[in-house]
Amino acid sequence: MLLRKGANREKLRAVTMRYFRICVLACAGTIGVAPTAWAQTTVAAPSAVQASPLAPPPGATPAQAPGAPVQSPPAAVPDPQPSPQPVQPAPPAPNPVTPQPVQPAPTPPGPLEPQPVQPPPSMPAPGQPLPPAPPQQQTGVPDPNATLAGKGTDTSDVAEVTLSPKPVLVLSGQTSWDQGFQKLSDSFKALRAEAQRAGLAVAGRPLTLFVETTDEGFRFDAMLPVAIPPGGQAPTVGTDFRMSTSPAGAALRFLHQAPYDDIDSTYETITAYLEAKNIVVKDAFLEEYVSDLADPGDPNLEINVYVQPK
């Protein structure tokens, strides 16, 4: 019984080894037949896509098939190069800033000391000579047409003004009312001639101070404002002339614009105004001739008449 089992076991081993060899050969045949079948399936004519060769990657040399024409790749078109731009010069370096020295703050001025107020000179009594003119230092160019208190514009306007004293060259005289205009005109010509001889510059319009009046005539002081030379020394004048100062202080200014023959009407207006205002004035009247005394009938003659209250 044991021998039979051993013989069967040997048979079974022989059959198993044979079966294993058959399986190995079958697998080997299958592997060998598959490439042949695959090769036979690609024998058919290639399509247009398969016939076109693939472009080699840049920089690689493609393998050439035997008998196929060599195709040269198209020439690469160079990219357009931008034209060179002009080189801009570098901006100049800014100048170094020089530090400025710091200015010290200005020292505030000290307190101003009050100056004593000088009282205006008083008018002398009629018939008394005027005091000598104080020496004054003149600056600038004197104006021969300057007036004591500006220029009026309306004959009906009465202005309250303040007269400033001026150095004047004086010539005293006396005349009748009929000869008054000519006497005053001649006096001013004589004053101008004397001022030129003494080297005095004319510094204003001529004046007449009526120091005394009567029914027959009047006494007067003809004045010509002048500039004292530098140094303040009073010049030497002729025996008929003297240096003095013009009247100063508060005054009322009346304007006469008419022929000199009609000046009496202006004085009547002055008298009526003073009476209406109850103003008491000094006896001396002051005339300032804005126009030259050339023609007593000149309708454009302009005269400032100053009246000083007491």
C-alpha distance (Angstrom), angle and dihedral (degrees) to the residues before:
residue distance angle dihedral
M1 . . .
L2 3.73 . .
L3 3.79 92.0 .
R4 3.78 91.7 53.3
K5 3.82 90.6 52.4
G6 3.78 90.2 51.4
A7 3.80 92.6 50.1
N8 3.77 90.8 49.9
R9 3.77 90.3 49.4
E10 3.80 91.1 54.5
K11 3.77 92.0 50.0
L12 3.73 91.6 49.7
R13 3.82 90.7 52.3
A14 3.83 91.6 49.0
V15 3.81 92.0 49.9
T16 3.82 91.0 47.8
M17 3.83 92.7 51.9
R18 3.81 91.4 48.6
Y19 3.77 91.6 49.8
F20 3.77 90.5 49.8
R21 3.81 91.9 52.4
I22 3.79 91.8 49.2
C23 3.86 89.9 52.7
V24 3.78 91.7 49.8
L25 3.80 92.5 50.5
A26 3.80 91.3 46.3
C27 3.83 91.2 53.3
A28 3.79 91.7 46.7
G29 3.78 91.1 52.1
T30 3.72 92.4 49.2
I31 3.79 91.4 52.8
G32 3.80 92.3 48.8
V33 3.81 95.8 47.0
A34 3.90 94.9 50.4
P35 3.83 96.9 66.9
T36 3.78 90.7 48.2
A37 3.82 91.8 51.8
W38 3.76 91.2 47.2
A39 3.79 91.5 49.3
Q40 3.83 90.9 50.3
T41 3.81 91.4 52.7
T42 3.85 91.7 59.3
V43 3.81 95.1 50.7
A44 3.80 89.7 91.7
A45 3.83 118.3 103.4
P46 3.78 112.3 -77.9
S47 3.79 118.8 -113.7
A48 3.81 124.9 -117.7
V49 3.74 91.1 -96.7
Q50 3.83 91.8 49.9
A51 3.82 91.7 46.7
S52 3.84 92.9 55.7
P53 3.78 110.1 89.1
L54 3.74 116.9 -127.2
A55 3.79 115.1 -112.2
P56 3.78 110.8 -111.8
P57 3.80 117.2 -120.4
P58 3.81 116.8 -96.9
G59 3.78 113.4 -76.7
A60 3.89 94.6 16.3
T61 3.84 124.1 113.3
P62 3.87 108.9 -134.8
A63 3.79 119.9 -137.2
Q64 3.79 111.6 -110.2
A65 3.79 118.7 -133.5
P66 3.79 116.4 -131.1
G67 3.78 112.6 -93.4
A68 3.84 94.9 6.8
P69 3.82 117.1 124.1
V70 3.73 116.0 -108.5
Q71 3.79 110.2 -114.1
S72 3.80 116.2 -154.8
P73 3.79 113.9 -143.6
P74 3.82 115.3 -117.3
A75 3.76 115.8 -91.8
A76 3.77 113.3 -97.8
V77 3.78 113.3 -112.9
P78 3.80 108.5 -130.0
D79 3.74 115.9 -125.7
P80 3.79 112.3 -109.0
Q81 3.76 110.2 -99.4
P82 3.76 116.3 -135.5
S83 3.79 114.7 -112.7
P84 3.79 113.3 -104.5
Q85 3.81 113.5 -95.5
P86 3.80 119.9 -136.1
V87 3.72 112.8 -99.8
Q88 3.80 110.8 -111.0
P89 3.80 113.1 -135.9
A90 3.74 115.3 -116.0
P91 3.82 113.4 -101.1
P92 3.81 113.1 -100.2
A93 3.72 115.4 -100.5
P94 3.79 112.7 -104.7
N95 3.76 117.2 -104.5
P96 3.75 113.0 -101.0
V97 3.77 112.4 -102.4
T98 3.77 111.0 -117.6
P99 3.78 109.8 -141.9
Q100 3.81 112.1 -121.5
P101 3.77 119.8 -137.1
V102 3.75 113.4 -105.5
Q103 3.79 111.5 -109.9
P104 3.78 113.8 -133.1
A105 3.77 116.4 -117.4
P106 3.82 112.9 -95.4
T107 3.75 114.4 -99.6
P108 3.80 109.9 -114.5
P109 3.78 111.6 -115.1
G110 3.75 117.4 -106.5
P111 3.76 121.2 -107.1
L112 3.77 113.7 -73.2
E113 3.74 115.8 -117.2
P114 3.79 114.6 -129.2
Q115 3.78 113.1 -108.5
P116 3.77 120.1 -138.8
V117 3.79 113.8 -105.0
Q118 3.78 112.5 -117.4
P119 3.80 112.7 -138.3
P120 3.81 114.4 -127.1
P121 3.78 114.3 -103.0
S122 3.77 113.8 -96.8
M123 3.77 123.2 -125.6
P124 3.80 114.8 -104.7
A125 3.76 120.6 -120.2
P126 3.80 116.3 -89.4
G127 3.77 110.9 -80.4
Q128 3.82 94.1 21.5
P129 3.82 118.9 114.1
L130 3.80 117.7 -110.6
P131 3.81 117.9 -108.7
P132 3.80 116.7 -100.1
A133 3.77 116.0 -88.0
P134 3.80 114.8 -99.5
P135 3.80 113.6 -119.8
Q136 3.81 111.3 -98.5
Q137 3.75 131.2 -171.9
Q138 3.79 109.0 -129.0
T139 3.78 120.5 -152.5
G140 3.77 128.4 -166.6
V141 3.78 127.1 5.4
P142 3.84 114.1 -41.5
D143 3.79 117.1 -122.2
P144 3.83 111.9 -131.1
N145 3.83 90.4 -161.9
A146 3.81 97.1 51.4
T147 3.81 116.2 126.8
L148 3.79 129.5 -150.1
A149 3.82 96.1 -113.8
G150 3.77 109.4 7.1
K151 3.78 128.1 -89.2
G152 3.79 126.7 -60.8
T153 3.81 122.8 -135.1
D154 3.82 105.2 -170.5
T155 3.81 126.8 51.5
S156 3.81 90.5 -152.2
D157 3.80 92.8 54.6
V158 3.82 119.1 94.8
A159 3.80 111.1 -161.2
E160 3.79 127.4 -160.4
V161 3.79 105.8 -139.0
T162 3.78 140.1 166.5
L163 3.79 118.4 -127.7
S164 3.80 118.4 -142.7
P165 3.81 117.4 -149.4
K166 3.80 115.8 -110.0
P167 3.80 131.4 -172.3
V168 3.81 107.4 -103.5
L169 3.77 137.3 -176.0
V170 3.82 107.0 -131.2
L171 3.81 133.3 -153.0
S172 3.81 116.0 -179.8
G173 3.78 123.6 -152.8
Q174 3.80 148.7 154.1
T175 3.80 130.6 -136.1
S176 3.78 145.8 155.7
W177 3.79 122.7 -96.7
D178 3.79 91.7 -109.6
Q179 3.80 92.6 54.3
G180 3.81 95.3 36.0
F181 3.82 98.5 103.1
Q182 3.81 94.7 48.3
K183 3.81 92.6 43.8
L184 3.81 92.1 53.1
S185 3.80 92.3 46.1
D186 3.82 91.4 52.0
S187 3.82 90.8 47.0
F188 3.80 92.5 56.0
K189 3.80 91.4 49.3
A190 3.80 89.0 52.8
L191 3.82 91.6 48.7
R192 3.81 92.7 52.1
A193 3.78 91.5 49.1
E194 3.81 91.7 49.9
A195 3.82 92.4 47.3
Q196 3.80 90.4 52.5
R197 3.82 91.4 48.2
A198 3.82 91.3 50.1
G199 3.82 93.3 45.8
L200 3.82 94.6 -113.9
A201 3.81 119.0 149.1
V202 3.80 116.2 -135.7
A203 3.83 109.1 -114.8
G204 3.82 104.9 179.8
R205 3.78 149.7 -2.3
P206 3.85 119.5 -57.8
L207 3.82 119.4 -95.2
T208 3.80 138.1 -158.2
L209 3.78 122.6 -154.8
F210 3.83 111.3 -162.0
V211 3.79 101.2 -147.3
E212 3.84 96.7 174.3
T213 3.79 135.0 8.4
T214 3.83 131.5 -167.7
D215 3.78 135.6 169.0
E216 3.81 90.4 -93.9
G217 3.80 99.2 46.2
F218 3.79 145.7 -58.7
R219 3.80 144.7 -94.8
F220 3.76 117.5 -127.4
D221 3.78 146.7 177.8
A222 3.80 111.5 -136.4
M223 3.86 109.1 -153.2
L224 3.76 134.1 -167.6
P225 3.86 117.5 -169.1
V226 3.80 110.5 -130.2
A227 3.81 137.7 177.9
I228 3.80 117.7 -112.6
P229 3.83 110.6 -128.5
P230 3.83 118.3 -110.8
G231 3.76 111.3 -77.1
G232 3.79 96.0 46.1
Q233 3.81 95.5 -109.7
A234 3.80 113.7 145.1
P235 3.81 111.8 -121.5
T236 3.77 124.0 -121.1
V237 3.83 112.0 -106.0
G238 3.79 135.4 -176.2
T239 3.81 124.6 -79.6
D240 3.83 92.9 -102.6
F241 3.82 92.6 53.2
R242 3.78 136.1 62.6
M243 3.78 139.3 -178.1
S244 3.81 119.8 -113.9
T245 3.82 142.0 138.4
S246 3.78 130.4 -93.5
P247 3.84 121.0 -112.4
A248 3.78 114.4 -80.7
G249 3.79 138.8 -167.7
A250 3.81 137.5 55.9
A251 3.80 116.3 -13.9
L252 3.81 144.4 161.8
R253 3.79 115.6 -120.5
F254 3.81 121.4 -148.1
L255 3.80 121.7 -174.8
H256 3.83 123.5 -137.5
Q257 3.83 116.0 -166.1
A258 3.80 106.5 170.5
P259 3.83 139.9 74.2
Y260 3.78 115.2 -51.5
D261 3.79 89.1 -117.2
D262 3.83 87.7 68.7
I263 3.79 96.8 51.2
D264 3.82 90.4 106.4
S265 3.83 88.2 71.3
T266 3.82 89.6 56.7
Y267 3.82 91.2 52.2
E268 3.80 90.0 49.6
T269 3.81 88.1 54.9
I270 3.80 89.9 49.6
T271 3.83 92.3 50.5
A272 3.83 92.0 49.5
Y273 3.83 91.8 48.7
L274 3.83 93.2 50.3
E275 3.79 92.5 48.4
A276 3.82 92.2 48.5
K277 3.83 91.1 50.3
N278 3.84 94.6 39.9
I279 3.81 90.2 -126.4
V280 3.79 118.1 161.5
V281 3.80 112.3 -153.5
K282 3.76 138.8 -174.5
D283 3.78 117.6 -89.6
A284 3.80 93.1 -120.9
F285 3.81 115.6 87.9
L286 3.81 121.4 -162.2
E287 3.80 123.4 -147.5
E288 3.82 121.9 -165.6
Y289 3.80 115.6 -165.0
V290 3.80 109.7 -143.4
S291 3.83 87.8 175.1
D292 3.80 125.1 46.8
L293 3.81 116.6 -97.7
A294 3.80 96.5 -119.6
D295 3.82 104.4 124.6
P296 3.84 124.6 22.6
G297 3.80 89.5 -154.2
D298 3.85 95.3 54.1
P299 3.84 105.8 129.5
N300 3.82 90.7 -157.8
L301 3.78 95.2 56.1
E302 3.82 109.6 133.8
I303 3.80 123.6 -160.3
N304 3.82 131.5 171.5
V305 3.81 112.3 -144.8
Y306 3.84 114.0 -160.0
V307 3.82 122.0 -161.5
Q308 3.81 118.5 -172.2
P309 3.83 119.4 -151.9
K310 3.79 117.6 -134.1
